[in-house]
Amino acid sequence: MLLTNKKLIFLLSVLLPKKKFIFHYKNVRWARGRNETYLCFVVKRRVGPDSMTFDFGHFRNRNNCHAEMLFLRYLGALCPGLWGYGVTGERKLSYSITWFCSWSPCADCSFRLAQFLSKTPNLRLRIFVSRLYFCDIEDSREREGLRMLKKAGVQITVMSYKDFFYCWQTFVARNQSKFKAWAELHQNSVRLARKLQRILQPCETEDLRDAFKLLGL
C-alpha cells in the first residue's frame, strides 16, 4: 500500500524492540510503569474474489494523543477509498482492521470510536487487548465504554498465547528469536477473559430484554 505521509511511513517502518514488546504487552496483574498504550494493527482490504491487500504497523501515545485516536488521524492514508474517491456515486471500499493493544481503550477513546464506527459501516474493527484499563470498578466509565464498543459491532477479545505469538512474529524485531511465554501468561489471560465477559454481559442482557419486548414476552 502506497503511503504518502512521510511521518506515517516512518511510524510503520519501525518494528518494536523485543524488550519493549515484552514490557508493554506482558499481561501481568500489577502493570506498574506501563503508562503508554501500544497499538499494533493489521489492515486488510478485499481487492477481488480471492485476494486481499495487507498492511501492518504500530502506534503508541504521542504528544498527549492516545494511540487509538492517532490511528484514526492517519486512517485516510491507511485505508484509501474508505470514504469514496470524491466522485458522485463512487463505491466506497470496505476494510477489516485488527488491533492488538497493550491496554484496552479508555472511556473517551471508546465513546469516540463507537461514534465514528456508527458513521462508517464499511469499516470492521476487531480489538485484542493484553490488559484491561481501569475496569476494576463496577460502574466505571471504562466498562461502559467497552460495552458501547460492543454495541457498535466491535469484537473485543483478551489476547491469548497465540495472539502474543502472532504479534511477536509480525510486529517485533526478533532476529529469528523464538517467543517465550512469561510466567502465568495463560492464567492471566484466562482471568482477564472472564473479567471481560462479565463486563460485556450487561450488554447481552439488555439485548435479550429488547428482544423479549419485541416478542411481547
Backbone as ProteinMPNN parsed JSONL, in Angstrom:
{"seq_chain_A": "MLLTNKKLIFLLSVLLPKKKFIFHYKNVRWARGRNETYLCFVVKRRVGPDSMTFDFGHFRNRNNCHAEMLFLRYLGALCPGLWGYGVTGERKLSYSITWFCSWSPCADCSFRLAQFLSKTPNLRLRIFVSRLYFCDIEDSREREGLRMLKKAGVQITVMSYKDFFYCWQTFVARNQSKFKAWAELHQNSVRLARKLQRILQPCETEDLRDAFKLLGL", "coords_chain_A": {"N_chain_A": [[0.85, -1.184, 0.0], [0.612, 2.162, -0.895], [1.866, 4.868, 0.857], [1.616, 8.247, 1.431], [2.314, 10.06, 3.358], [5.121, 11.092, 4.987], [5.808, 10.968, 7.692], [4.056, 9.031, 8.626], [4.947, 6.816, 7.176], [7.413, 6.489, 8.427], [6.576, 5.756, 10.997], [5.366, 3.307, 10.441], [7.449, 1.782, 9.536], [9.106, 0.929, 11.534], [9.869, -1.722, 13.555], [8.865, -3.165, 16.676], [11.154, -3.185, 19.402], [12.383, -6.135, 21.038], [12.482, -6.215, 23.929], [10.901, -4.013, 24.55], [8.397, -4.754, 23.546], [7.815, -7.032, 25.163], [7.769, -5.826, 27.705], [5.645, -3.908, 27.551], [3.458, -5.371, 26.645], [3.14, -7.471, 28.356], [0.979, -9.413, 30.241], [0.592, -8.899, 33.047], [-0.648, -8.87, 36.451], [-0.24, -6.591, 38.096], [0.585, -3.859, 36.576], [2.873, -1.942, 36.698], [4.393, 1.174, 35.835], [3.759, 1.093, 33.17], [2.708, 3.239, 31.293], [1.944, 3.955, 28.801], [0.056, 3.282, 25.816], [0.395, 0.765, 23.497], [-0.309, 0.064, 20.157], [-0.699, -2.312, 17.903], [-1.387, -2.996, 14.537], [-3.358, -4.485, 11.906], [-4.314, -4.069, 8.626], [-6.739, -4.878, 6.274], [-7.95, -5.28, 2.957], [-10.319, -6.328, 0.65], [-9.646, -7.042, -2.675], [-10.482, -8.481, -4.757], [-12.282, -11.469, -5.728], [-10.738, -13.49, -4.576], [-8.521, -12.383, -3.334], [-6.599, -10.188, -1.19], [-5.503, -6.998, 0.004], [-2.825, -6.137, 2.232], [-1.634, -4.677, 5.146], [0.469, -3.454, 7.796], [1.488, -2.291, 11.073], [2.462, -0.127, 13.803], [1.353, 1.961, 16.526], [1.875, 4.337, 19.175], [1.074, 6.179, 22.182], [1.38, 9.641, 21.578], [2.463, 12.95, 22.025], [0.355, 13.681, 23.823], [-1.775, 12.493, 22.555], [-3.826, 9.765, 22.307], [-3.136, 6.368, 21.359], [-5.194, 5.098, 19.93], [-6.686, 7.236, 18.862], [-4.714, 8.394, 17.372], [-4.379, 6.497, 15.398], [-6.84, 6.804, 14.041], [-6.405, 9.338, 13.086], [-4.633, 8.965, 11.002], [-6.085, 7.419, 9.327], [-7.096, 7.866, 6.761], [-4.86, 7.635, 5.08], [-4.116, 5.04, 5.594], [-6.307, 3.578, 4.816], [-7.187, 4.034, 1.936], [-9.829, 5.302, -0.057], [-11.843, 4.684, 1.665], [-13.854, 6.481, 2.244], [-14.834, 6.806, -0.272], [-14.038, 8.209, -3.521], [-14.472, 10.822, -4.013], [-16.084, 11.186, -6.193], [-19.312, 11.449, -7.443], [-21.529, 8.896, -6.632], [-19.539, 7.023, -6.541], [-18.291, 3.918, -5.466], [-17.725, 3.082, -2.092], [-14.851, 1.692, -0.508], [-14.393, -1.35, 1.349], [-13.069, -2.181, 4.53], [-11.222, -4.278, 6.762], [-10.094, -4.225, 9.982], [-7.684, -5.015, 12.431], [-6.767, -4.687, 15.766], [-4.115, -4.96, 18.121], [-3.765, -4.358, 21.305], [-1.911, -2.981, 24.029], [-3.191, -1.997, 26.27], [-6.688, -1.931, 27.043], [-9.061, 0.299, 25.431], [-9.453, 3.643, 26.765], [-12.219, 5.329, 28.406], [-13.016, 7.693, 26.998], [-11.826, 7.318, 24.466], [-13.142, 4.987, 23.688], [-15.838, 5.858, 23.479], [-15.605, 7.77, 21.44], [-14.645, 6.189, 19.357], [-16.812, 4.408, 19.016], [-18.767, 6.196, 18.168], [-17.617, 7.084, 15.771], [-17.511, 4.687, 14.268], [-20.185, 4.131, 13.951], [-20.84, 5.797, 11.926], [-19.432, 4.826, 9.854], [-19.999, 2.365, 8.163], [-18.701, 0.635, 6.422], [-16.375, -0.175, 7.548], [-14.801, -2.546, 9.499], [-13.949, -3.504, 12.784], [-11.778, -5.231, 14.911], [-10.684, -5.809, 18.209], [-8.009, -6.817, 20.099], [-6.874, -7.2, 23.368], [-4.256, -6.82, 25.753], [-4.303, -6.141, 28.466], [-6.768, -4.895, 30.819], [-7.984, -1.659, 31.058], [-8.416, 0.356, 33.812], [-10.734, -1.051, 34.8], [-11.641, -2.179, 37.134], [-13.533, -1.139, 38.871], [-17.009, -1.45, 39.327], [-18.971, 0.308, 38.14], [-17.495, 1.855, 36.36], [-16.509, 4.297, 33.895], [-14.914, 3.302, 31.925], [-15.649, 0.613, 31.697], [-18.274, 0.931, 30.747], [-17.648, 2.146, 28.349], [-16.425, 0.044, 26.923], [-18.646, -1.606, 26.626], [-20.17, -0.008, 24.96], [-18.616, -0.055, 22.661], [-18.922, -2.711, 21.938], [-21.664, -2.728, 21.321], [-21.502, -1.166, 19.089], [-20.578, -2.918, 17.272], [-17.999, -3.857, 17.482], [-15.646, -6.397, 17.905], [-14.349, -7.51, 20.84], [-11.613, -8.879, 22.463], [-9.658, -10.693, 24.819], [-6.158, -11.063, 24.714], [-4.59, -14.135, 23.928], [-2.164, -16.831, 24.261], [-1.604, -17.529, 21.551], [-2.145, -15.144, 20.248], [-0.259, -13.352, 21.302], [1.985, -14.655, 20.306], [1.558, -14.363, 17.528], [1.775, -11.561, 17.309], [4.437, -11.263, 18.075], [5.737, -12.521, 15.925], [4.965, -10.858, 13.853], [5.173, -8.067, 14.437], [7.511, -7.497, 15.811], [10.992, -6.835, 16.143], [12.659, -9.397, 16.046], [14.816, -10.908, 15.259], [14.973, -13.636, 14.44], [14.647, -14.909, 16.873], [12.833, -16.981, 19.158], [9.5, -16.818, 20.443], [8.958, -16.659, 23.89], [6.9, -17.706, 26.378], [5.925, -15.809, 29.212], [5.891, -16.164, 32.821], [2.805, -17.315, 34.076], [1.312, -16.396, 31.922], [-0.826, -17.709, 30.54], [-2.667, -18.183, 32.659], [-3.248, -15.558, 33.512], [-4.358, -14.546, 31.172], [-6.692, -16.086, 30.929], [-8.0, -15.304, 33.27], [-8.421, -12.541, 32.79], [-9.968, -12.704, 30.485], [-12.325, -13.839, 31.455], [-13.093, -11.798, 33.145], [-13.554, -9.727, 31.3], [-15.69, -10.84, 29.923], [-17.654, -10.774, 31.916], [-17.925, -8.029, 32.152], [-18.975, -7.295, 29.659], [-21.346, -8.644, 29.691], [-23.759, -7.323, 30.732], [-24.526, -5.859, 28.495], [-25.328, -7.865, 26.755], [-27.489, -8.847, 28.202], [-29.269, -6.678, 28.102], [-29.791, -6.682, 25.372], [-31.214, -9.075, 25.16], [-33.463, -8.461, 26.696], [-34.601, -6.439, 25.125], [-35.24, -7.953, 22.887], [-37.158, -9.677, 23.98], [-39.158, -7.838, 24.567], [-39.92, -7.032, 22.004], [-41.055, -9.367, 21.145], [-43.192, -9.441, 22.772], [-43.059, -10.658, 25.229]], "CA_chain_A": [[0.0, 0.0, 0.0], [1.437, 3.357, -1.007], [1.557, 5.861, 1.87], [2.249, 9.482, 1.004], [2.743, 10.832, 4.508], [6.447, 10.62, 5.382], [5.805, 10.644, 9.117], [3.371, 7.76, 8.775], [5.854, 5.796, 6.681], [8.402, 6.258, 9.479], [5.938, 5.008, 12.078], [5.072, 1.946, 10.009], [8.651, 1.055, 9.138], [9.881, 0.554, 12.705], [9.345, -2.82, 14.346], [9.065, -3.0, 18.116], [12.239, -3.948, 20.018], [11.883, -7.275, 21.806], [12.268, -5.869, 25.333], [9.779, -3.073, 24.643], [7.167, -5.522, 23.364], [7.573, -7.844, 26.356], [7.436, -4.958, 28.83], [4.356, -3.237, 27.411], [2.36, -6.303, 26.375], [3.075, -8.509, 29.382], [-0.344, -9.305, 30.866], [0.746, -9.072, 34.487], [-1.756, -8.326, 37.248], [0.116, -5.232, 38.522], [1.377, -3.364, 35.432], [3.483, -0.67, 37.097], [5.299, 1.815, 34.889], [3.286, 0.951, 31.782], [1.829, 4.401, 31.181], [1.632, 4.18, 27.399], [-0.642, 2.218, 25.103], [0.922, 0.379, 22.19], [-1.374, -0.456, 19.305], [-0.242, -2.955, 16.673], [-2.581, -3.134, 13.707], [-3.361, -5.116, 10.594], [-5.362, -3.536, 7.764], [-6.994, -5.742, 5.128], [-8.982, -4.843, 2.02], [-10.528, -7.291, -0.427], [-9.499, -6.419, -3.992], [-11.039, -9.401, -5.739], [-12.958, -12.589, -5.059], [-9.82, -14.39, -3.88], [-7.286, -11.705, -2.94], [-6.745, -9.064, -0.28], [-4.309, -6.243, 0.318], [-2.449, -6.355, 3.628], [-0.664, -3.708, 5.666], [0.567, -3.557, 9.244], [2.377, -1.331, 11.714], [2.083, 0.104, 15.193], [1.34, 3.314, 17.073], [1.833, 4.479, 20.633], [0.692, 7.542, 22.562], [2.348, 10.689, 21.199], [2.03, 14.338, 22.191], [-0.939, 13.68, 24.507], [-2.791, 11.879, 21.703], [-3.859, 8.329, 22.539], [-2.803, 5.567, 20.175], [-6.412, 4.835, 19.158], [-7.026, 8.432, 18.11], [-3.643, 8.585, 16.4], [-4.712, 5.62, 14.277], [-7.908, 7.442, 13.273], [-5.855, 10.518, 12.422], [-3.968, 8.53, 9.781], [-6.926, 6.404, 8.696], [-7.231, 8.14, 5.333], [-3.694, 7.097, 4.385], [-4.091, 3.589, 5.788], [-7.468, 2.982, 4.138], [-7.622, 4.894, 0.823], [-11.104, 4.913, -0.64], [-12.803, 4.342, 2.708], [-14.977, 7.408, 2.093], [-15.04, 7.021, -1.697], [-12.977, 8.953, -4.2], [-14.897, 12.178, -4.308], [-16.911, 11.202, -7.388], [-20.69, 11.092, -7.111], [-21.879, 7.52, -6.958], [-18.371, 6.141, -6.435], [-18.458, 2.934, -4.407], [-16.732, 3.112, -1.022], [-14.175, 0.418, -0.286], [-14.591, -1.923, 2.682], [-11.827, -2.568, 5.188], [-11.248, -5.033, 8.011], [-8.93, -3.793, 10.766], [-7.475, -5.708, 13.699], [-5.828, -4.055, 16.691], [-3.581, -5.689, 19.271], [-3.458, -3.23, 22.187], [-1.357, -3.332, 25.338], [-4.275, -1.671, 27.192], [-7.987, -1.688, 26.424], [-9.271, 1.745, 25.27], [-10.043, 4.415, 27.853], [-13.629, 5.637, 28.161], [-13.171, 8.705, 25.95], [-11.496, 6.706, 23.174], [-14.215, 4.045, 23.366], [-17.008, 6.609, 23.043], [-15.311, 8.384, 20.143], [-14.572, 5.104, 18.374], [-18.171, 3.925, 18.759], [-19.435, 7.223, 17.374], [-17.026, 7.063, 14.438], [-17.887, 3.453, 13.581], [-21.605, 4.205, 13.602], [-20.926, 6.567, 10.683], [-18.544, 4.205, 8.861], [-20.42, 0.958, 8.132], [-17.806, -0.173, 5.58], [-15.158, -0.448, 8.313], [-14.971, -3.514, 10.584], [-12.829, -3.408, 13.721], [-11.601, -6.199, 15.999], [-9.68, -5.34, 19.167], [-7.447, -7.763, 21.064], [-6.211, -6.413, 24.416], [-3.429, -7.575, 26.693], [-4.773, -5.84, 29.824], [-7.969, -4.069, 30.889], [-7.637, -0.349, 31.607], [-9.326, 0.931, 34.814], [-12.001, -1.787, 34.74], [-11.874, -2.867, 38.398], [-14.742, -0.596, 39.499], [-18.178, -1.967, 38.629], [-19.671, 1.308, 37.333], [-16.509, 2.749, 35.754], [-16.785, 4.751, 32.531], [-14.17, 2.425, 31.025], [-16.504, -0.551, 31.446], [-19.371, 1.365, 29.88], [-17.071, 2.375, 27.024], [-16.267, -1.254, 26.259], [-19.974, -2.073, 26.228], [-20.581, 0.795, 23.809], [-17.891, -0.572, 21.502], [-19.572, -3.954, 21.526], [-22.921, -2.364, 20.664], [-21.154, -0.598, 17.781], [-20.172, -4.007, 16.392], [-16.589, -4.192, 17.653], [-15.347, -7.64, 18.614], [-13.289, -7.247, 21.821], [-11.126, -10.156, 22.982], [-8.397, -10.677, 25.563], [-5.112, -11.783, 23.993], [-4.138, -15.425, 24.425], [-0.805, -17.156, 23.829], [-1.471, -17.489, 20.092], [-2.16, -13.742, 19.831], [1.072, -12.819, 21.611], [2.91, -15.282, 19.353], [1.343, -13.704, 16.237], [2.364, -10.217, 17.395], [5.886, -11.448, 18.1], [6.158, -12.861, 14.574], [4.566, -9.845, 12.878], [5.449, -6.675, 14.776], [8.695, -7.374, 16.669], [12.321, -7.059, 15.562], [13.029, -10.551, 16.886], [16.075, -11.511, 14.778], [14.796, -15.095, 14.434], [14.482, -15.482, 18.201], [11.507, -17.543, 19.366], [8.699, -16.243, 21.517], [8.921, -17.455, 25.115], [5.819, -17.255, 27.256], [6.336, -15.446, 30.561], [5.178, -16.884, 33.881], [1.383, -17.059, 34.276], [0.663, -15.783, 30.747], [-2.114, -18.341, 30.28], [-3.572, -17.96, 33.787], [-3.694, -14.166, 33.477], [-5.222, -14.388, 30.002], [-7.992, -16.677, 31.268], [-8.624, -14.44, 34.29], [-8.865, -11.305, 32.15], [-11.047, -13.047, 29.546], [-13.534, -13.997, 32.265], [-13.474, -10.468, 33.615], [-14.127, -9.012, 30.164], [-17.001, -11.431, 29.664], [-18.583, -10.238, 32.913], [-18.15, -6.613, 31.836], [-19.816, -7.182, 28.47], [-22.589, -9.379, 29.895], [-24.944, -6.462, 30.809], [-24.932, -5.501, 27.133], [-26.051, -9.015, 26.22], [-28.759, -8.92, 28.92], [-30.133, -5.646, 27.552], [-30.222, -7.124, 24.052], [-32.241, -10.085, 25.362], [-34.67, -7.783, 27.157], [-35.191, -5.773, 23.963], [-35.817, -8.993, 22.043], [-38.369, -10.156, 24.639], [-40.17, -6.783, 24.403], [-40.393, -7.098, 20.617], [-41.878, -10.578, 21.038], [-44.318, -9.301, 23.67], [-42.91, -11.607, 26.345]], "C_chain_A": [[0.889, 1.238, 0.0], [0.968, 4.383, 0.001], [2.324, 7.129, 1.55], [2.79, 10.297, 2.169], [4.068, 10.282, 5.036], [6.499, 10.214, 6.85], [5.144, 9.297, 9.352], [4.247, 6.619, 8.29], [6.904, 5.462, 7.733], [7.814, 5.419, 10.602], [5.727, 3.548, 11.699], [6.333, 1.127, 9.795], [9.439, 0.51, 10.318], [9.184, -0.583, 13.441], [9.647, -2.574, 15.824], [10.292, -3.786, 18.582], [11.669, -5.045, 20.92], [11.555, -6.897, 23.25], [11.078, -4.928, 25.505], [8.447, -3.812, 24.482], [6.831, -6.317, 24.622], [7.116, -6.97, 27.52], [6.012, -4.423, 28.719], [3.194, -4.199, 27.193], [2.223, -7.405, 27.424], [1.791, -8.356, 30.198], [-0.298, -9.594, 32.368], [-0.41, -8.408, 35.233], [-1.481, -6.883, 37.669], [1.085, -4.653, 37.496], [1.967, -1.993, 35.744], [4.414, -0.15, 36.004], [4.871, 1.733, 33.441], [2.231, 2.025, 31.53], [1.472, 4.749, 29.742], [0.811, 3.013, 26.865], [0.036, 2.004, 23.766], [-0.191, -0.309, 21.411], [-0.746, -1.0, 18.027], [-1.465, -3.255, 15.814], [-2.299, -3.882, 12.41], [-4.558, -4.558, 9.829], [-5.511, -4.452, 6.558], [-8.117, -5.161, 4.274], [-9.107, -5.883, 0.914], [-10.494, -6.566, -1.761], [-10.048, -7.299, -5.103], [-11.69, -10.545, -5.007], [-12.03, -13.464, -4.227], [-8.544, -13.708, -3.386], [-7.59, -10.517, -2.037], [-5.427, -8.313, -0.199], [-4.063, -6.357, 1.814], [-1.424, -5.314, 4.023], [-0.651, -3.819, 7.187], [1.533, -2.511, 9.769], [1.983, -1.183, 13.175], [2.126, 1.586, 15.53], [1.497, 3.218, 18.586], [1.435, 5.916, 20.931], [1.791, 8.53, 22.18], [1.713, 12.056, 21.399], [0.616, 14.432, 22.756], [-2.084, 13.158, 23.642], [-2.732, 10.363, 21.899], [-3.678, 7.558, 21.234], [-4.025, 5.317, 19.303], [-6.787, 6.038, 18.298], [-5.955, 8.755, 17.073], [-3.886, 7.712, 15.169], [-5.793, 6.262, 13.409], [-7.397, 8.65, 12.509], [-5.228, 10.151, 11.078], [-4.803, 7.53, 8.986], [-7.053, 6.611, 7.19], [-6.077, 7.586, 4.52], [-3.645, 5.581, 4.476], [-5.187, 2.887, 5.0], [-7.954, 3.887, 3.009], [-8.911, 4.376, 0.205], [-12.159, 4.554, 0.377], [-14.046, 5.211, 2.612], [-15.298, 7.671, 0.627], [-13.929, 7.877, -2.266], [-13.404, 10.354, -4.605], [-15.759, 12.298, -5.555], [-18.315, 10.738, -7.011], [-21.004, 9.673, -7.551], [-20.719, 6.544, -6.857], [-18.54, 5.196, -5.247], [-17.344, 3.063, -3.369], [-16.13, 1.721, -0.837], [-14.378, -0.045, 1.15], [-13.268, -2.417, 3.249], [-12.126, -3.37, 6.449], [-9.959, -4.732, 8.76], [-8.883, -4.57, 12.076], [-6.434, -4.956, 14.511], [-5.385, -5.056, 17.749], [-3.043, -4.623, 20.229], [-2.9, -3.709, 23.524], [-2.35, -3.026, 26.45], [-5.582, -1.601, 26.402], [-8.218, -0.176, 26.349], [-9.841, 2.394, 26.528], [-11.482, 4.769, 27.473], [-13.797, 6.611, 27.002], [-12.88, 8.119, 24.567], [-12.59, 5.735, 22.747], [-15.432, 4.779, 22.827], [-16.784, 7.217, 21.658], [-15.215, 7.346, 19.039], [-15.97, 4.607, 18.003], [-18.929, 4.916, 17.889], [-18.922, 7.216, 15.939], [-17.5, 5.845, 13.64], [-19.354, 3.462, 13.176], [-21.82, 4.961, 12.291], [-20.1, 5.955, 9.555], [-18.86, 2.716, 8.766], [-19.531, 0.053, 7.295], [-16.461, -0.441, 6.247], [-15.484, -1.4, 9.461], [-13.731, -3.483, 11.463], [-12.897, -4.526, 14.747], [-10.501, -5.688, 16.911], [-9.288, -6.489, 20.094], [-6.664, -6.945, 22.086], [-5.402, -7.325, 25.322], [-3.922, -7.39, 28.123], [-6.0, -4.93, 29.752], [-7.665, -2.788, 31.659], [-8.743, 0.171, 32.519], [-10.706, 0.275, 34.783], [-12.318, -2.522, 36.037], [-13.163, -2.402, 39.081], [-15.962, -0.956, 38.655], [-18.816, -0.944, 37.686], [-18.703, 2.29, 36.671], [-16.913, 3.113, 34.32], [-16.056, 3.865, 31.52], [-14.984, 1.166, 30.701], [-17.644, -0.198, 30.497], [-18.868, 1.615, 28.46], [-16.892, 1.08, 26.251], [-17.615, -1.809, 25.808], [-20.496, -1.297, 25.02], [-19.884, 0.308, 22.535], [-18.532, -1.864, 21.007], [-20.876, -3.666, 20.801], [-22.665, -1.796, 19.27], [-20.638, -1.66, 16.815], [-18.724, -4.417, 16.501], [-16.47, -5.509, 18.412], [-14.148, -7.404, 19.524], [-12.908, -8.567, 22.48], [-9.84, -9.943, 23.758], [-7.379, -11.544, 24.819], [-4.742, -13.082, 24.703], [-2.711, -15.673, 23.923], [-0.649, -17.015, 22.321], [-1.464, -16.059, 19.556], [-0.826, -13.065, 20.131], [2.104, -13.376, 20.63], [2.791, -14.626, 17.983], [1.976, -12.315, 16.232], [3.889, -10.292, 17.368], [6.42, -11.701, 16.686], [5.964, -11.709, 13.595], [5.12, -8.465, 13.162], [6.768, -6.443, 15.507], [9.976, -7.645, 15.878], [12.986, -8.175, 16.358], [14.333, -11.219, 16.462], [16.072, -13.033, 14.896], [14.643, -15.723, 15.811], [13.036, -15.921, 18.399], [10.795, -16.858, 20.535], [8.663, -17.195, 22.708], [7.851, -16.881, 26.044], [6.362, -16.93, 28.64], [5.481, -16.215, 31.578], [3.738, -16.395, 33.985], [0.722, -16.337, 33.102], [-0.73, -16.378, 30.552], [-3.111, -18.064, 31.394], [-4.12, -16.535, 33.775], [-4.628, -13.902, 32.302], [-6.622, -14.922, 30.289], [-8.731, -15.793, 32.273], [-9.188, -13.176, 33.664], [-10.004, -11.563, 31.168], [-12.371, -13.205, 30.289], [-14.033, -12.644, 32.763], [-14.121, -9.658, 32.499], [-15.518, -9.545, 29.835], [-18.051, -10.908, 30.641], [-18.919, -8.779, 32.628], [-19.131, -6.463, 30.684], [-21.177, -7.837, 28.65], [-23.808, -8.473, 30.005], [-25.461, -6.047, 29.445], [-25.757, -6.617, 26.53], [-27.42, -9.134, 26.888], [-29.744, -7.897, 28.382], [-30.661, -6.062, 26.186], [-31.333, -8.153, 24.173], [-33.549, -9.454, 25.803], [-35.376, -7.081, 26.003], [-35.871, -6.786, 23.05], [-37.125, -9.5, 22.629], [-39.509, -9.126, 24.49], [-40.776, -6.83, 23.002], [-41.337, -8.28, 20.42], [-43.115, -10.507, 21.933], [-44.28, -10.234, 24.84], [-42.534, -10.879, 27.634]], "O_chain_A": [[1.813, 1.344, 0.806], [-0.21, 4.743, 0.008], [3.547, 7.098, 1.411], [3.653, 11.151, 1.968], [4.131, 9.136, 5.483], [7.155, 9.236, 7.208], [5.608, 8.508, 10.175], [4.292, 5.564, 8.922], [7.252, 4.295, 7.917], [8.453, 4.493, 11.101], [5.889, 2.656, 12.531], [6.29, -0.101, 9.865], [10.353, -0.293, 10.127], [8.05, -0.433, 13.896], [10.584, -1.851, 16.161], [10.456, -4.943, 18.195], [10.593, -4.885, 21.496], [10.474, -7.219, 23.744], [10.335, -5.029, 26.482], [7.485, -3.529, 25.196], [5.695, -6.283, 25.095], [6.184, -7.329, 28.24], [5.253, -4.478, 29.687], [2.055, -3.87, 27.525], [1.277, -8.191, 27.373], [1.541, -7.299, 30.777], [-1.049, -10.423, 32.882], [-1.064, -7.503, 34.713], [-2.376, -6.04, 37.611], [2.283, -4.932, 37.549], [1.599, -0.999, 35.12], [5.119, -0.912, 35.344], [5.56, 2.257, 32.566], [1.03, 1.758, 31.551], [0.773, 5.732, 29.495], [0.866, 1.902, 27.394], [0.227, 2.944, 22.995], [-0.916, -1.151, 21.941], [-0.312, -0.232, 17.169], [-2.479, -3.725, 16.331], [-1.179, -3.907, 11.9], [-5.683, -4.575, 10.329], [-4.526, -4.77, 5.892], [-9.098, -4.624, 4.788], [-8.107, -6.274, 0.31], [-11.219, -5.593, -1.964], [-10.073, -6.894, -6.265], [-11.655, -10.59, -3.778], [-12.474, -14.111, -3.279], [-7.577, -14.392, -3.051], [-8.666, -9.922, -2.097], [-4.357, -8.911, -0.318], [-4.984, -6.641, 2.579], [-0.448, -5.095, 3.305], [-1.641, -4.229, 7.795], [2.298, -1.918, 9.01], [1.257, -2.016, 13.718], [2.844, 2.361, 14.899], [1.281, 2.167, 19.19], [1.454, 6.77, 20.045], [2.973, 8.29, 22.424], [0.574, 12.292, 20.995], [-0.221, 15.17, 22.234], [-3.25, 13.369, 23.976], [-1.688, 9.751, 21.675], [-4.023, 8.039, 20.155], [-3.921, 5.321, 18.076], [-7.163, 5.879, 17.137], [-6.252, 9.321, 16.021], [-3.632, 8.132, 14.041], [-5.682, 6.268, 12.183], [-7.883, 8.958, 11.421], [-5.283, 10.932, 10.129], [-4.294, 6.871, 8.079], [-7.112, 5.644, 6.43], [-6.275, 7.117, 3.399], [-3.189, 4.911, 3.549], [-5.022, 1.746, 4.569], [-9.04, 4.458, 3.115], [-9.07, 3.178, -0.027], [-13.263, 4.158, 0.005], [-15.157, 4.746, 2.865], [-15.964, 8.656, 0.31], [-12.983, 8.229, -1.561], [-12.766, 10.99, -5.444], [-16.131, 13.407, -5.939], [-18.469, 9.728, -6.324], [-20.772, 9.299, -8.701], [-20.906, 5.346, -7.07], [-18.891, 5.629, -4.15], [-16.167, 3.144, -3.719], [-16.813, 0.709, -0.989], [-14.518, 0.773, 2.06], [-12.451, -2.999, 2.535], [-13.144, -3.167, 7.111], [-8.865, -4.954, 8.242], [-9.901, -4.759, 12.742], [-5.357, -4.628, 14.012], [-6.169, -5.886, 18.211], [-1.981, -4.051, 19.986], [-3.354, -4.71, 24.078], [-2.362, -3.715, 27.471], [-5.577, -1.249, 25.223], [-7.625, 0.565, 27.132], [-10.611, 1.777, 27.263], [-11.905, 4.531, 26.342], [-14.625, 6.388, 26.119], [-13.603, 8.394, 23.609], [-12.928, 5.667, 21.565], [-16.002, 4.365, 21.818], [-17.673, 7.179, 20.807], [-15.65, 7.588, 17.913], [-16.276, 4.41, 16.827], [-19.653, 4.518, 16.976], [-19.707, 7.33, 14.997], [-17.851, 5.968, 12.466], [-19.724, 2.863, 12.165], [-22.843, 4.793, 11.627], [-20.062, 6.484, 8.444], [-18.078, 1.888, 9.234], [-19.591, -1.169, 7.434], [-15.517, -0.882, 5.592], [-16.337, -1.103, 10.296], [-12.606, -3.442, 10.966], [-13.933, -4.746, 15.376], [-9.486, -5.182, 16.431], [-10.132, -7.059, 20.785], [-5.871, -6.083, 21.707], [-5.805, -8.449, 25.621], [-3.962, -8.342, 28.902], [-6.234, -4.275, 28.736], [-7.151, -2.833, 32.776], [-9.867, 0.402, 32.072], [-11.725, 0.964, 34.744], [-13.177, -3.403, 36.046], [-13.81, -3.177, 39.785], [-15.957, -0.794, 37.434], [-19.166, -1.283, 36.556], [-19.063, 3.445, 36.446], [-17.571, 2.335, 33.63], [-16.52, 3.694, 30.393], [-14.999, 0.712, 29.557], [-17.939, -0.94, 29.56], [-19.568, 1.334, 27.487], [-17.176, 1.025, 25.055], [-17.718, -2.411, 24.739], [-21.178, -1.857, 24.162], [-20.49, 0.266, 21.465], [-18.665, -2.08, 19.802], [-21.169, -4.287, 19.779], [-23.503, -1.925, 18.377], [-20.299, -1.35, 15.673], [-18.25, -5.233, 15.711], [-17.119, -5.704, 19.44], [-13.05, -7.127, 19.041], [-13.766, -9.286, 22.992], [-9.022, -9.1, 23.39], [-7.71, -12.633, 24.351], [-4.6, -13.118, 25.926], [-2.127, -14.828, 23.246], [0.335, -16.441, 21.856], [-0.848, -15.788, 18.526], [-0.32, -12.295, 19.315], [2.99, -12.651, 20.178], [3.804, -14.358, 17.337], [2.637, -11.934, 15.266], [4.547, -9.482, 16.716], [7.45, -11.144, 16.304], [6.705, -11.589, 12.619], [5.502, -7.753, 12.234], [7.112, -5.296, 15.795], [10.035, -8.559, 15.057], [13.792, -7.908, 17.249], [14.897, -12.01, 17.218], [17.027, -13.638, 15.383], [14.521, -16.943, 15.918], [12.118, -15.3, 17.864], [11.426, -16.387, 21.482], [8.376, -18.382, 22.559], [7.907, -15.716, 26.436], [7.167, -17.685, 29.186], [4.477, -16.833, 31.223], [3.488, -15.19, 33.981], [-0.33, -15.723, 33.277], [-1.706, -15.641, 30.415], [-4.27, -17.747, 31.125], [-5.312, -16.323, 33.999], [-5.578, -13.128, 32.419], [-7.618, -14.29, 29.936], [-9.933, -15.562, 32.144], [-10.311, -12.778, 33.973], [-10.905, -10.735, 31.032], [-13.414, -12.76, 29.811], [-15.235, -12.382, 32.796], [-15.124, -8.98, 32.723], [-16.419, -8.774, 29.505], [-19.188, -10.632, 30.257], [-20.051, -8.342, 32.835], [-20.015, -5.608, 30.723], [-22.078, -7.61, 27.842], [-24.838, -8.808, 29.42], [-26.666, -5.897, 29.245], [-26.766, -6.365, 25.871], [-28.403, -9.479, 26.232], [-30.926, -8.201, 28.218], [-31.828, -5.831, 25.868], [-32.289, -8.13, 23.397], [-34.621, -9.853, 25.347], [-36.602, -7.119, 25.906], [-36.942, -6.521, 22.505], [-38.09, -9.731, 21.9], [-40.669, -9.495, 24.31], [-41.987, -6.687, 22.833], [-42.288, -8.212, 19.641], [-43.98, -11.38, 21.878], [-45.32, -10.58, 25.4], [-42.367, -11.514, 28.676]]}, "name": "protein", "num_of_chains": 1, "seq": "MLLTNKKLIFLLSVLLPKKKFIFHYKNVRWARGRNETYLCFVVKRRVGPDSMTFDFGHFRNRNNCHAEMLFLRYLGALCPGLWGYGVTGERKLSYSITWFCSWSPCADCSFRLAQFLSKTPNLRLRIFVSRLYFCDIEDSREREGLRMLKKAGVQITVMSYKDFFYCWQTFVARNQSKFKAWAELHQNSVRLARKLQRILQPCETEDLRDAFKLLGL"}
